[in-house]
Amino acid sequence: MRYELFYWPSIQGRGEYVRLALEEAGADYADVARTERGMSAMMKMMEAPKGMAPFAPPFLKAGKLVIGQTANILFYLGSRHGLAPKAEAGRLWVHQLQLTVTDFVLEIHDTHHPLGPSLYYQDQKGPAKKRTGEFWKDRVPKYLGYFERVLDSNGGHYLTGRRLTYADLSLFQIVEGLRYAFPRRMKTFERDIPGLVDLHDRIAARPNIKTYLASRRRIAFNEDGIFRHYRELDV
Amino acid sequence: MRYELFYWPSIQGRGEYVRLALEEAGADYADVARTERGMSAMMKMMEAPKGMAPFAPPFLKAGKLVIGQTANILFYLGSRHGLAPKAEAGRLWVHQLQLTVTDFVLEIHDTHHPLGPSLYYQDQKGPAKKRTGEFWKDRVPKYLGYFERVLDSNGGHYLTGRRLTYADLSLFQIVEGLRYAFPRRMKTFERDIPGLVDLHDRIAARPNIKTYLASRRRIAFNEDGIFRHYRELDV
């Protein structure tokens, strides 16, 4: 089956967690909004008069199914492509970790948009500076400290044990993104999360991921996405 | 099976979405942290040296399983208690709606904590005012307009059709909470969401929910929870 992924064509954003899973799995997919007339196809699906229209991208078309919400898409893909256990307990545990990543991603976004997504960054620079300070003082240590501890207590190889899951791929993206957005802060902080840095490096070296990252399918980080580099926030 | 719910004992918070599902289902459960020595039991589980400790409350103990993240708990409970379809497509669709509620709940929380959860409200009153303004101008219409449309296009009875799901219960709580936190703003806005208001009223009248709301098991809204009433934000 050829999947159709619908996501904004010019950013990694929340779609990137899905792209990484599809790429690692070697799945056949179209990144629809990046194809000709793809954007209008995506907008049309969001306006669908029928009752199952998604709230926002990303969403994935898998045969007749249309699945929205990043973590929900990964939940669907995971056990089909060897990126999550098949048994219920394991599936729920990986999903739980992914939902914690989701919460963290929203807090990352709020560092540059503390007054909400409807105002420009330029209109909230002061509050962004304060929120970013709190983020690095309290939230990064809390979230990444938690994932470091989970990784360590499960043997240090992957978050849930000896097999890679989509939650590991998402943490790879978190480390990549924080390095892009906050290179100076992250450099210091990485001393506290040696396990996650090692996990990041091992994932970057996996054949499918390595190929993907070097391809044009991987959109570069930029200041329209979740991870944004604003020098004044990286002190 | 007697479930054990672990959540902060003095607020509705994110635990309330789980409580409403358990109550509607007539499930047997203990609200552990509200029992004697319950708080220390909860803290102990979060410090579990084993690799499956949850990041934060709420979490649910179901036999040997420990399930964290509100939407994940509801996903688990839903199909077991007739609060979600059993078939995969339906389960994913209800879960997708719930994850959109989750996003909205975080934005509700950010109205009074735009600079982050680690500072007091008193230290971020100005930004809270701005964020709340944006929230009511853009975000409430976007989220509740979406749910109103989903409800309407599926027949107006419940979000996904003719049967109640846990996502309907969560929207009941959203209406309750917005009425508590922003009585003046909400009064005006309710004209735009007649379907959701009607859904709220029908859920409030369901026997199990009615009994629950009148019981001491229902914690009153207060200014430590997600929905907080600050007069200066409700203009």
Chai-1 contact restraints between the chains, C-beta under 6 A:
chainA,res_idxA,chainB,res_idxB,connection_type,confidence,min_distance_angstrom,max_distance_angstrom,comment,restraint_id
A,G51,B,V150,contact,1.0,0.0,6.0,A-B,restraint_1
A,G51,B,S153,contact,1.0,0.0,6.0,A-B,restraint_2
A,G51,B,N154,contact,1.0,0.0,6.0,A-B,restraint_3
A,F55,B,T100,contact,1.0,0.0,6.0,A-B,restraint_4
A,F55,B,Y146,contact,1.0,0.0,6.0,A-B,restraint_5
A,L65,B,A89,contact,1.0,0.0,6.0,A-B,restraint_6
A,I67,B,L92,contact,1.0,0.0,6.0,A-B,restraint_7
A,G68,B,Q96,contact,1.0,0.0,6.0,A-B,restraint_8
A,Q69,B,Q96,contact,1.0,0.0,6.0,A-B,restraint_9
A,Q69,B,L99,contact,1.0,0.0,6.0,A-B,restraint_10
A,N72,B,H95,contact,1.0,0.0,6.0,A-B,restraint_11
A,N72,B,Q96,contact,1.0,0.0,6.0,A-B,restraint_12
A,N72,B,L99,contact,1.0,0.0,6.0,A-B,restraint_13
A,A89,B,L65,contact,1.0,0.0,6.0,A-B,restraint_14
A,L92,B,I67,contact,1.0,0.0,6.0,A-B,restraint_15
A,H95,B,N72,contact,1.0,0.0,6.0,A-B,restraint_16
A,Q96,B,G68,contact,1.0,0.0,6.0,A-B,restraint_17
A,Q96,B,Q69,contact,1.0,0.0,6.0,A-B,restraint_18
A,Q96,B,N72,contact,1.0,0.0,6.0,A-B,restraint_19
A,L99,B,Q69,contact,1.0,0.0,6.0,A-B,restraint_20
A,L99,B,N72,contact,1.0,0.0,6.0,A-B,restraint_21
A,T100,B,F55,contact,1.0,0.0,6.0,A-B,restraint_22
A,L106,B,L106,contact,1.0,0.0,6.0,A-B,restraint_23
A,P114,B,P114,contact,1.0,0.0,6.0,A-B,restraint_24
A,P114,B,L115,contact,1.0,0.0,6.0,A-B,restraint_25
A,L115,B,P114,contact,1.0,0.0,6.0,A-B,restraint_26
A,L115,B,K130,contact,1.0,0.0,6.0,A-B,restraint_27
A,L115,B,R131,contact,1.0,0.0,6.0,A-B,restraint_28
A,G116,B,R131,contact,1.0,0.0,6.0,A-B,restraint_29
A,G116,B,E134,contact,1.0,0.0,6.0,A-B,restraint_30
A,S118,B,E134,contact,1.0,0.0,6.0,A-B,restraint_31
A,S118,B,D138,contact,1.0,0.0,6.0,A-B,restraint_32
A,P127,B,P127,contact,1.0,0.0,6.0,A-B,restraint_33
A,K130,B,L115,contact,1.0,0.0,6.0,A-B,restraint_34
A,R131,B,L115,contact,1.0,0.0,6.0,A-B,restraint_35
A,R131,B,G116,contact,1.0,0.0,6.0,A-B,restraint_36
A,E134,B,G116,contact,1.0,0.0,6.0,A-B,restraint_37
A,E134,B,S118,contact,1.0,0.0,6.0,A-B,restraint_38
A,D138,B,S118,contact,1.0,0.0,6.0,A-B,restraint_39
A,Y146,B,F55,contact,1.0,0.0,6.0,A-B,restraint_40
A,V150,B,G51,contact,1.0,0.0,6.0,A-B,restraint_41
A,S153,B,G51,contact,1.0,0.0,6.0,A-B,restraint_42
A,N154,B,G51,contact,1.0,0.0,6.0,A-B,restraint_43
